[in-house]
Amino acid sequence: MTMNNRRIFLRGLLAGLLSAVACIVYNEIYQRLMLTDFREIINVGSIMGATLFGGMMMAVGYWVLFRFKRQAMIGWLNVMILVFSFLSIIPAFSMQLPLHIESPELFVGLSAPMHFLPALVFFGLEPFIPAVPRTASAA
């Protein structure tokens, strides 16, 4: 595995892990502040799985572009990632929650922000773990 591949997949893994931590903290804070309990629907395992999956899928997208020498398409891949992040919220709006859940209207407020965190962290890690290492410029 080349250095670029390692950097890309490290960035995807870190994005998944860091966004998982942020989502778990947000989940706990939101549920305590709103006096809700959505543990039957969303839990630590599902949050970890979803964010790791998202982080690694973004890394695979970058890897494919580098593998086929299409680095100029990274901007379009980033746009696709953002579009998929928005589209992934649709099931949260249409989800039928169990009848015994109190305040089901608050579920969207809990789950919607979590859909953006993996992409936000992945893009935020670019200055620290660039897909292509930066060369030192002559001063």
Disulfide bonds with the S-S distance in Angstrom:
none
